[in-house]
Amino acid sequence: MKTLKIFMILLVLTTGIAKAQFTKAELQVSGLTCALCAKATEKALKTLPFIGEIKTDLIRNTYLLTFKSGEPVNFDLISKKVQDAGFFVNSLKATFDFANVKVADNHFSYGGDTFQVMNGTSKEPEGQVAVTIVDKGFAPKSVSKKYLGQIADVNKSTTGRLYHVAI
């Protein structure tokens, strides 16, 4: 009986920790000229192991990506697949579940990568929040220049990739 209680407590704790992840993203691609281009890009994106479902909006040239639960998301691979298909990422807005994740000094970590919040707010993000990646190759030049021009110091203690995001 005691072992069962301990097991249940551990199960609840690990389930809560697993919630902290990217759940979906809206990817806008530039350079698409026809339905075949969109289909080729969709086919390339489907090969990524962390993508569960893709819905395409040909009018806005966007893809709604749903990520598999528990799989770490690699945004650089998404960008590479789009570029390999012959197109460019115009914007990438991902939804992150901040359950059990704290933003300290405008930084949070996920999957070995660090995310620096460029428009830090005084309120701690809670639940599902949309974050826009503003690095070059993920946003228009004007957006990247606006946010990346305000970087004062580089945090050298980060591990993995450093992404710059706006909430």
C-alpha positions as a printed NumPy array, in Angstrom:
array([[  0.   ,   0.   ,   0.   ],
       [  2.806,   2.379,   0.917],
       [  4.639,   1.546,  -2.316],
       [  1.501,   2.269,  -4.322],
       [  1.146,   5.715,  -2.71 ],
       [  4.774,   6.557,  -3.453],
       [  4.355,   5.402,  -7.048],
       [  1.235,   7.552,  -7.488],
       [  2.998,  10.635,  -6.083],
       [  5.952,  10.124,  -8.423],
       [  3.611,   9.649, -11.363],
       [  1.788,  12.909, -10.618],
       [  5.075,  14.818, -10.235],
       [  6.597,  13.53 , -13.471],
       [  3.37 ,  14.189, -15.368],
       [  3.415,  17.804, -14.194],
       [  6.998,  18.275, -15.316],
       [  6.312,  16.77 , -18.741],
       [  3.695,  19.483, -19.451],
       [  6.377,  22.107, -20.027],
       [  6.772,  21.994, -23.772],
       [  5.953,  23.541, -27.101],
       [  2.543,  22.266, -28.167],
       [  1.946,  23.892, -31.551],
       [  3.292,  26.543, -33.916],
       [  2.128,  28.751, -36.731],
       [  4.74 ,  28.804, -39.469],
       [  4.456,  31.356, -42.267],
       [  6.533,  30.554, -45.359],
       [  7.463,  33.033, -48.076],
       [  8.074,  32.148, -51.703],
       [  5.218,  29.678, -52.135],
       [  3.638,  30.177, -55.548],
       [  1.354,  27.179, -55.963],
       [ -0.281,  24.255, -54.215],
       [  2.546,  21.93 , -55.321],
       [  5.099,  24.155, -53.563],
       [  3.009,  24.067, -50.398],
       [  2.635,  20.286, -50.642],
       [  6.401,  19.792, -51.1  ],
       [  7.085,  21.909, -48.008],
       [  4.449,  20.034, -45.999],
       [  5.931,  16.702, -47.064],
       [  9.413,  17.855, -45.949],
       [  8.095,  19.027, -42.568],
       [  6.274,  15.725, -41.954],
       [  9.628,  13.916, -41.91 ],
       [ 10.566,  15.623, -38.625],
       [ 10.076,  13.224, -35.691],
       [  8.518,  15.798, -33.342],
       [  5.734,  16.956, -35.709],
       [  2.437,  15.186, -35.197],
       [  0.016,  16.97 , -37.504],
       [  0.17 ,  19.713, -40.134],
       [ -2.697,  21.873, -41.381],
       [ -2.014,  24.09 , -44.385],
       [ -3.589,  27.477, -45.161],
       [ -2.725,  28.239, -48.793],
       [ -4.305,  31.703, -48.706],
       [ -1.985,  32.961, -45.939],
       [  0.938,  30.594, -46.776],
       [  0.883,  29.246, -43.232],
       [  1.219,  25.854, -41.641],
       [ -0.281,  25.009, -38.27 ],
       [  2.124,  22.484, -36.766],
       [  1.057,  20.311, -33.851],
       [  3.945,  18.792, -31.943],
       [  4.037,  15.305, -30.465],
       [  3.792,  15.212, -26.696],
       [  7.078,  14.525, -24.95 ],
       [  9.221,  15.074, -28.074],
       [ 11.7  ,  17.965, -27.925],
       [ 11.145,  20.519, -30.696],
       [ 14.063,  21.756, -32.796],
       [ 13.195,  25.017, -34.556],
       [ 16.428,  25.043, -36.55 ],
       [ 15.365,  21.755, -38.179],
       [ 12.02 ,  23.291, -39.126],
       [ 13.799,  26.216, -40.774],
       [ 16.242,  23.868, -42.531],
       [ 13.418,  21.733, -43.975],
       [ 11.668,  24.836, -45.33 ],
       [ 14.907,  26.149, -46.85 ],
       [ 15.763,  22.742, -48.32 ],
       [ 12.363,  22.804, -50.047],
       [ 13.41 ,  26.112, -51.643],
       [ 11.51 ,  28.594, -49.478],
       [ 12.017,  30.859, -46.458],
       [ 10.508,  31.11 , -42.991],
       [  8.727,  34.449, -42.766],
       [  7.554,  34.037, -39.178],
       [  7.361,  31.337, -36.528],
       [  5.021,  31.731, -33.573],
       [  5.032,  28.774, -31.2  ],
       [  2.817,  28.049, -28.202],
       [  4.72 ,  27.094, -25.055],
       [  3.104,  25.613, -21.953],
       [  4.723,  27.439, -19.033],
       [  3.35 ,  24.974, -16.456],
       [  6.231,  24.313, -14.023],
       [  8.62 ,  26.609, -15.938],
       [  9.969,  29.802, -14.438],
       [ 11.31 ,  32.72 , -16.416],
       [ 14.41 ,  33.957, -14.577],
       [ 16.233,  37.086, -15.756],
       [ 14.115,  37.   , -18.953],
       [ 15.367,  33.465, -19.813],
       [ 13.793,  30.024, -19.765],
       [ 15.111,  26.644, -20.846],
       [ 13.548,  23.854, -22.838],
       [ 15.054,  20.736, -24.404],
       [ 18.639,  21.837, -23.758],
       [ 18.093,  25.222, -25.439],
       [ 17.762,  28.642, -23.84 ],
       [ 15.113,  31.171, -24.817],
       [ 15.732,  34.849, -24.085],
       [ 12.559,  36.932, -23.805],
       [ 13.341,  40.207, -25.573],
       [ 10.25 ,  42.108, -24.434],
       [ 10.342,  40.98 , -20.803],
       [  7.225,  41.611, -18.799],
       [  6.798,  42.057, -15.078],
       [  4.139,  39.332, -15.039],
       [  5.275,  35.698, -14.986],
       [  3.821,  33.811, -18.007],
       [  1.357,  31.087, -17.035],
       [ -0.234,  28.296, -19.017],
       [ -0.121,  28.293, -22.811],
       [  1.566,  31.415, -24.179],
       [  2.467,  32.279, -27.779],
       [  6.137,  33.153, -28.277],
       [  7.507,  34.506, -31.549],
       [ 11.069,  33.637, -32.507],
       [ 12.721,  36.882, -33.632],
       [ 16.137,  35.531, -34.706],
       [ 17.335,  35.977, -38.289],
       [ 15.843,  33.279, -40.451],
       [ 12.688,  33.097, -38.321],
       [ 11.305,  36.636, -38.673],
       [ 11.376,  39.468, -41.198],
       [ 14.552,  41.589, -41.134],
       [ 12.712,  44.567, -39.653],
       [ 11.499,  42.477, -36.688],
       [ 14.898,  40.879, -36.111],
       [ 16.608,  44.259, -36.259],
       [ 14.11 ,  45.762, -33.8  ],
       [ 14.648,  43.103, -31.14 ],
       [ 18.229,  42.004, -31.736],
       [ 19.42 ,  45.618, -31.811],
       [ 18.642,  45.895, -28.111],
       [ 20.895,  43.036, -26.953],
       [ 23.24 ,  44.474, -24.356],
       [ 25.104,  41.392, -23.203],
       [ 25.431,  37.79 , -24.24 ],
       [ 24.764,  35.195, -21.568],
       [ 27.688,  32.802, -21.981],
       [ 26.364,  30.373, -19.37 ],
       [ 23.67 ,  29.069, -21.708],
       [ 23.816,  25.547, -23.06 ],
       [ 22.557,  24.49 , -26.446],
       [ 21.088,  27.026, -28.845],
       [ 20.109,  30.526, -27.712],
       [ 16.834,  31.666, -29.267],
       [ 15.514,  35.207, -28.941],
       [ 11.738,  35.372, -28.506],
       [  9.001,  37.943, -27.986],
       [  5.884,  37.247, -25.985]])
